[in-house]
Amino acid sequence: MYLAAAVEPFGHEVKIVDLAGNPRWKETVSNLDADLFGITCVTPNVKIVREISLLLPKGKPIVIGGVHPTFLPQDTLEQIRCDAIVQGEGEIVIKKLIHDLEQGNLKRTYRGGLVPVAAIPKPARHLVTLSKYSPGGQSTTPIYTSRGCPYRCNFCSKITAQTYRTFPLERVLDEMEEVMKFGYRSILFGDDDIGIQPDRLKNMLKAIMPLRVNFRLNQDARQIDEEMLIFAAKAGCSEISFGIESGSQKMLDLMNKHTTVEANRRAILETKKHGIKAKAYFVVNFPGEDERTIIETLKFVEETKPDKWLLSSFAPLPGSDTFRRPRHYGITWMSSAWEDYYLVGTDGQFKPCFETKELTLERQTHFHEVLHRGLKGMIG
């Protein structure tokens, strides 16, 4: 939607083909026609993107963008039928790419880099059936108020590196009014961490109080304080999600989280005290995980009882420090099948995609089952 909004003003007709949940997606793709096809590719989707590219009409240019070509350009060019790739953010470079195509001079690689805030348009929401999606089980749509994250968690892969950019408050309010005109009264602020600048978040919360909307946030436990929670509750916040990752200080340190178990505990308990639901994200099987750290995480869950949870299986994703330096983390084997690098399976589905001397495939499966079962038993 951001890319569409960047090129529509130049007179180009743009169509977004949403294949999610379409049982006849192969037929849909086979019947498409356009002057240029663009596909976003994250690492676990390399196989399906390859299938899509092979179904598209021959002789029409295909461009692949997203995380995988950003960090593994040669692998993308070799594995997926395409004419060009885009590395980094695309809102500016997509115009250059289309110009080159019109001039018959399409290059194999385009480097988008990082786009300044002023050059990021509001997403072209009119091109997508927003009502198809209901994150959290209710009629909700996402809004982003920033891009990037300044932290350096060792498991994280991100195009933005450590660059963090925020949209002006006027822009945020404008987008909120736009989605409200679409009929939404519930919003998911999709920022990785909306509270990196605490004063900015507090000013935003005060500004949206009169709108009387319901919303959810992703927040870092380090930035939680009493005043912010009071503002959030008054403004209509129903849920805050925290990247807890582990209840073990050893694991938090190995992940380079720069936070403490106590800070995470306080964030969940204080959030619940203010009538806001707390959701906890956990990661299992980061190198260094053992029986003791699993027990510590289960103890943390028992003490804090977050209202919701999500368990991710660690994968050394391209772009992360663990992928760049596997030996440093004791990783002795990584799967060559990119589809194994998913983080969250359906109802606990899990398949290890790496191995260390201590974290054998069998041991990872055991730890995942123990933690998943424990979370379901204590929280549901």
Beta strands, then each sheet from edge to edge (+ up, - down):
strand 1: 37-40
strand 2: 62-65
strand 3: 84-88
strand 4: 109-113
strand 5: 141-143
strand 6: 146-148
strand 7: 164-166
strand 8: 186-189
strand 9: 214-219
strand 10: 237-245
strand 11: 277-284
strand 12: 308-313
strand 13: 331-334
strand 14: 354-356
sheet 1: 1+ 2+ 3+ 4+
sheet 2: 5+ 8+ 9+ 10+ 11+ 12+
sheet 3: 6+ 7-
sheet 4: 13+ 14-
end
